[in-house]
Amino acid sequence: MTDPLSASLAAAVREARQDRALSAGVLAERSGVSRAMIGKIERGEAQPTAVLLSRLATALGLTLSELIARAEGDDRRFVRREDQPTWQDPVTGYVRRAVSPPGHGATELVEVDLPPGAKAGFPASSYAFADHQVWVLSGQLRFHEGEVVHELGEGDCLQLGRPADCAYENPGAEACRYLVVLTKM
C-alpha cells in the first residue's frame, strides 16, 4: 500500500464483508470482482481502482463515500476542507474528495478532479440505490450514460436517469472539477 488511506480501505472492505457474514466468494459473485482480487485488496497487496471499490461498496450495500468514511473511522458532523479525505485512482489519476462529513446521512457530496484525457467508467449497479447529480465546477465533462452522451461545461448540472453503465470523461486540455451529489433512495 502506498498510503494510510489505502491500508485502511483494505481493512474496511474486509470488515464490511465480515459484518455482513459474506464469504469472499459471495462478495465476488455480487460485485463481479474475482475472489483472488478481493483477497489481494483485503490483505493490502493490491491498490483497488475506483471501479473496483465502487463495485465492492455497492455489493456491500454501501456508497463509495461510506466505504471511505469507514476507512477513515470518522463520524463527525463537521469537517474542514483540509480534513476531508481524498483518494487518487491509480489508473485514471482522478482525485476524489469526500466533502460531506462522514456520517450516515442520506445525501453525500463528492468533489472530483479528473485529469485531461482521463475516463473513468462505472457499472450500472453503482447507480442503483442512489439518486445522482453531477455539477461541473470547472472544465469540460463528457458524461456517458448508457448510450447517451452529455457534454457539460462549467456550471452545468445533470441528474442521472435510470441506472446504466456510465463513464466520466474529460475531453479538454485542462483538469475538470465536478461535484457529485448522491442521495440514497
BALUMDREN-254025 format. One record per residue: residue in three letters; x, y, z of N, C-alpha, C in turn. Coordinates in steps of 0.1 Angstrom, whole numbers, padded with zeros to 4 digits, always signed. Atoms other than C-alpha are relative to their C-alpha. Layout:
AlaXYZXYZXYZ/...
This chain:
Met+0008-0012+0000+0000+0000+0000+0009+0012+0000/Thr-0008-0012+0001+0012+0035-0008-0003+0010+0010/Asp+0004-0010-0010-0007+0055+0018-0009-0006+0010/Pro+0008+0005-0011-0025+0051+0051-0015-0003-0004/Leu+0014+0002+0003-0060+0055+0035-0002-0013-0008/Ser+0001+0013+0007-0053+0026+0011+0000-0012+0009/Ala-0001+0011-0010-0043+0004+0040-0013-0001+0008/Ser+0013+0000-0007-0075+0015+0059-0011-0005-0009/Leu+0010+0005+0009-0096+0007+0028+0000-0015+0000/Ala-0001+0014+0000-0083-0028+0028-0007-0006+0012/Ala+0006+0005-0012-0094-0033+0064-0015+0003+0000/Ala+0014-0004+0000-0127-0015+0058-0008-0010-0009/Val+0006+0009+0009-0136-0038+0029-0002-0014+0007/Arg+0000+0013-0007-0127-0069+0049-0011+0000+0012/Glu+0010-0001-0011-0147-0057+0080-0014+0001-0005/Ala+0014-0001+0005-0178-0047+0060-0004-0014-0006/Arg+0003+0014+0005-0177-0082+0043-0003-0009+0012/Gln+0002+0008-0011-0174-0099+0076-0012+0004+0008/Asp+0012-0005-0007-0201-0077+0093-0012-0006-0006/Arg+0012+0005+0007-0225-0090+0067+0000-0015-0002/Ala-0002+0015+0001-0213-0126+0071+0000-0005-0014/Leu-0001+0004+0014-0204-0128+0034+0014-0006-0001/Ser-0013+0006+0003-0177-0151+0022+0006+0008-0012/Ala-0006-0007+0012-0152-0137-0004-0007-0005-0013/Gly+0006+0005+0012-0169-0160-0029-0014+0007-0003/Val+0013-0007+0001-0204-0144-0023+0002+0014-0004/Leu-0003-0014+0004-0189-0109-0025+0005+0001-0014/Ala-0004+0000+0014-0172-0118-0057-0011-0002-0010/Glu+0011+0002+0009-0204-0131-0072-0009+0013-0001/Arg+0009-0012+0000-0224-0100-0061+0007+0012-0007/Ser-0007-0012+0005-0197-0075-0072+0006-0001-0014/Gly-0007+0002+0013-0182-0091-0103+0015+0002+0001/Val-0015+0000-0003-0147-0088-0087+0004-0014+0004/Ser-0004+0014-0003-0128-0120-0086+0004-0002+0015/Arg-0004+0004-0013-0122-0138-0053+0015+0003+0003/Ala-0014-0003-0002-0085-0135-0058+0003+0014+0002/Met-0002-0014-0001-0086-0098-0063-0005+0005+0013/Ile+0005-0004-0013-0108-0094-0032+0010-0003+0011/Gly-0011+0004-0010-0082-0113-0012+0012+0009+0000/Lys-0012-0009+0001-0054-0091-0025-0003+0013+0006/Ile+0004-0013-0005-0074-0060-0017+0000+0000+0015/Glu+0001+0001-0014-0082-0072+0018+0013-0002+0007/Arg-0013+0002-0006-0046-0082+0025+0009+0012-0002/Gly-0008-0012+0003-0034-0048+0012+0011-0003-0010/Glu-0010+0004+0010-0015-0065-0017-0003+0007-0013/Ala+0003-0007+0012-0033-0045-0044-0008+0012+0003/Gln+0008-0013-0002-0045-0009-0046-0011+0000-0010/Pro+0012+0001+0009-0080-0011-0060-0003+0013-0007/Thr+0004-0011+0008-0092+0012-0087-0014+0005+0005/Ala+0013-0005-0003-0123+0034-0083-0011-0009-0004/Val+0010+0009+0005-0143+0010-0104-0001-0012+0010/Leu+0001+0012-0009-0134-0020-0082-0006+0004+0014/Leu+0005-0004-0013-0140-0001-0049-0015+0003-0001/Ser+0014-0003+0002-0174+0011-0063-0008-0013-0001/Arg+0007+0013+0001-0184-0025-0072-0001-0007+0013/Leu+0000+0007-0013-0174-0038-0038-0009+0007+0009/Ala+0008-0007-0009-0191-0010-0020-0015-0002-0003/Thr+0013+0003+0004-0223-0015-0039-0005-0014+0004/Ala+0004+0013-0004-0223-0052-0033-0001-0002+0015/Leu+0000+0000-0015-0218-0045+0004-0012+0009+0005/Gly+0011-0009-0003-0248-0021+0003+0004+0014+0005/Leu-0006-0013-0004-0226+0010+0008+0003+0009-0012/Thr-0006-0008+0010-0217+0040-0013+0015+0000+0001/Leu-0015-0001-0001-0181+0046-0021+0004+0009+0011/Ser-0002-0010-0011-0182+0076+0003-0001-0007+0013/Glu+0002+0007-0013-0195+0054+0031+0012-0010+0002/Leu-0012+0009-0002-0167+0028+0025+0012+0008+0004/Ile-0011-0009-0003-0141+0056+0025-0001+0005+0015/Ala+0003-0005-0014-0157+0070+0057+0004-0011+0010/Arg-0003+0011-0009-0154+0036+0073+0015-0002+0001/Ala-0015+0001+0000-0117+0035+0063+0006+0011+0009/Glu-0004-0011-0007-0113+0069+0079-0003-0002+0015/Gly+0004+0002-0014-0130+0057+0111-0005+0013+0007/Asp+0004-0013-0004-0147+0090+0114-0016+0002+0000/Asp+0015-0002+0000-0183+0100+0124-0004+0015+0004/Arg+0003-0014-0003-0180+0138+0128-0011+0006-0009/Arg+0010-0007+0008-0208+0161+0116+0005+0012-0007/Phe-0007-0012+0006-0184+0189+0106+0014-0004-0003/Val-0014+0004+0004-0152+0185+0087+0005+0011-0009/Arg-0006-0011+0008-0129+0212+0074+0007-0006-0013/Arg-0005+0004+0013-0116+0211+0038+0013-0008+0002/Glu-0013+0007-0001-0081+0201+0049-0001-0014+0007/Asp+0002+0013-0007-0095+0172+0069-0009-0010-0008/Gln+0008+0009+0008-0117+0158+0041+0008-0010-0007/Pro-0008+0010+0006-0104+0125+0029+0000+0001-0015/Thr-0002+0001+0014-0090+0123-0006+0005-0014-0004/Trp-0005+0012+0005-0082+0093-0027+0003+0001-0015/Gln-0003-0001+0014-0065+0090-0060-0001-0013-0007/Asp+0001+0012+0008-0074+0064-0086+0013-0003-0006/Pro-0013+0003+0005-0042+0046-0095+0000-0002-0016/Val+0000+0001+0015-0053+0041-0132-0003+0013-0007/Thr+0003-0013+0007-0070+0074-0142+0007+0012+0006/Gly-0007-0012-0006-0052+0097-0118-0010+0009+0006/Tyr+0010-0009-0005-0085+0112-0108+0001+0001+0016/Val+0000-0002-0015-0087+0126-0072-0014+0002+0005/Arg+0013-0001-0006-0118+0121-0052+0000+0005+0014/Arg+0000-0006-0014-0125+0142-0021-0014-0001+0005/Ala+0013+0001-0007-0154+0133+0003-0002+0013+0007/Val+0003-0014-0005-0168+0168+0010-0009-0002+0013/Ser+0009+0001-0011-0196+0157+0033+0006-0006+0012/Pro-0004+0007-0012-0190+0148+0069-0003-0015-0001/Pro+0002+0015+0002-0186+0110+0071-0011-0007+0009/Gly+0010+0006-0008-0218+0104+0090-0009-0009-0009/His+0009+0009+0008-0247+0083+0078-0012+0007-0006/Gly+0011-0008+0006-0268+0110+0062-0004-0006-0013/Ala+0005+0005+0013-0289+0104+0031+0007+0006-0012/Thr-0006-0007+0011-0270+0129+0010+0015+0001+0002/Glu-0015-0001+0000-0233+0129+0001+0005+0009-0011/Leu-0006-0008+0010-0212+0154-0017+0014-0005-0002/Val-0013+0005+0003-0181+0142-0035+0006+0009-0011/Glu-0006-0008+0010-0157+0165-0054+0011-0008-0007/Val-0010+0008+0008-0136+0150-0082+0008+0009-0009/Asp-0008-0006+0010-0107+0163-0102+0004-0010-0010/Leu-0002+0009+0011-0105+0145-0135+0011+0006-0009/Pro-0010-0006+0009-0072+0150-0154-0004+0000-0015/Pro+0003+0000+0014-0072+0159-0191+0001-0013-0007/Gly-0001+0013+0007-0079+0129-0213-0004-0012+0008/Ala+0003+0011-0009-0089+0107-0184-0015-0004-0002/Lys+0014+0005+0001-0120+0085-0185-0002-0011+0011/Ala+0003+0009-0011-0135+0066-0155-0014-0006-0002/Gly+0013+0006+0002-0163+0041-0161-0005-0008+0012/Phe+0006+0007-0011-0187+0026-0136-0012-0008-0005/Pro+0011+0008+0004-0212-0002-0139-0014+0005+0005/Ala+0014-0005-0003-0250+0004-0137-0003-0003+0015/Ser+0003+0003-0014-0250-0013-0102+0005+0011+0009/Ser-0005-0010-0008-0231+0016-0089-0010+0011+0002/Tyr+0010-0011+0000-0261+0039-0096-0013-0005+0005/Ala+0013+0006-0002-0288+0015-0084-0007+0005+0013/Phe+0008-0003-0012-0296+0027-0049+0002+0015+0005/Ala-0002-0014-0004-0288+0065-0050-0004+0008-0012/Asp+0002-0010+0011-0300+0095-0070+0013+0007-0002/His-0013-0007+0003-0270+0111-0087-0003+0013-0008/Gln-0001-0012+0008-0265+0146-0099+0015+0004-0001/Val-0014-0004+0003-0233+0159-0114+0000+0015-0004/Trp-0001-0014+0003-0224+0196-0113+0014+0004-0003/Val-0013-0003+0004-0194+0208-0132+0004+0014+0005/Leu-0005-0012-0006-0174+0234-0113+0010+0007-0009/Ser-0009-0006+0010-0147+0240-0139+0004-0011-0010/Gly-0005+0009+0011-0135+0225-0172-0012-0006-0008/Gln+0010+0007+0009-0154+0202-0196-0001-0015+0005/Leu+0002+0014-0004-0170+0169-0188-0009-0006-0011/Arg+0008+0008+0009-0183+0143-0213-0005-0012+0008/Phe+0006+0010-0008-0207+0121-0194-0007-0010-0009/His+0006+0011+0008-0216+0087-0210-0010-0007+0010/Glu+0010+0006-0008-0249+0075-0196-0007-0011-0009/Gly+0004+0010+0009-0255+0042-0213+0004+0004-0014/Glu-0003-0004+0014-0258+0051-0250-0001+0015-0002/Val+0002-0015+0001-0265+0088-0243+0013+0007+0005/Val-0012-0007-0004-0236+0112-0242-0004+0015+0003/His+0003-0013-0004-0239+0145-0223+0013+0008+0000/Glu-0011-0009-0001-0215+0174-0229-0003+0011+0010/Leu+0002-0010-0011-0212+0196-0198+0012+0009+0001/Gly-0010-0010-0002-0194+0228-0192-0002+0006+0014/Glu+0001-0007-0013-0188+0250-0162-0014+0004+0004/Gly+0014-0004-0005-0220+0254-0141-0011-0009-0004/Asp+0010+0009+0005-0239+0227-0160-0002-0011+0011/Cys+0004+0010-0010-0258+0202-0138-0008-0011-0007/Leu+0007+0011+0006-0270+0167-0149-0006-0009+0011/Gln+0006+0010-0008-0294+0145-0130-0001-0013-0008/Leu+0000+0012+0008-0289+0109-0140-0014-0007+0000/Gly+0013+0007+0001-0318+0088-0151+0001-0014+0006/Arg+0000+0014-0004-0323+0050-0147+0015-0005+0001/Pro-0013+0005+0000-0292+0031-0137+0005-0006-0013/Ala-0007+0004+0012-0269+0025-0167+0015+0000+0002/Asp-0014-0002+0000-0233+0019-0173+0004+0014-0003/Cys-0003-0014+0002-0217+0053-0171+0015+0002+0000/Ala-0014-0004+0000-0184+0070-0177+0002+0015+0001/Tyr-0004-0015-0001-0169+0104-0167+0012+0001-0009/Glu-0011-0002+0008-0146+0116-0194+0004+0015-0001/Asn-0004-0014+0001-0125+0148-0196+0006+0002-0014/Pro-0005-0001+0013-0122+0157-0233+0009+0013-0002/Gly-0007-0012+0001-0105+0190-0225+0015-0001+0002/Ala-0015-0001-0002-0068+0201-0222+0003+0004+0014/Glu-0002-0003-0014-0073+0211-0186-0008-0009+0009/Ala+0008+0009-0009-0085+0193-0155-0014+0005+0001/Cys+0014-0002-0002-0122+0190-0150-0003-0002+0015/Arg+0003+0001-0013-0135+0196-0115-0016+0000+0001/Tyr+0015+0001-0001-0171+0184-0107-0004-0005+0014/Leu+0006+0005-0013-0193+0177-0077-0010-0010-0003/Val+0010+0011+0001-0213+0145-0074-0008+0001+0012/Val+0009+0000-0011-0244+0147-0052-0008-0013+0000/Leu+0006+0013-0001-0256+0113-0041-0011+0001+0011/Thr+0010+0001-0010-0289+0109-0023-0005-0015+0000/Lys+0004+0014+0000-0297+0074-0011-0016-0001-0001/Met+0015+0002+0002-0332+0062-0021-0005-0011+0010/
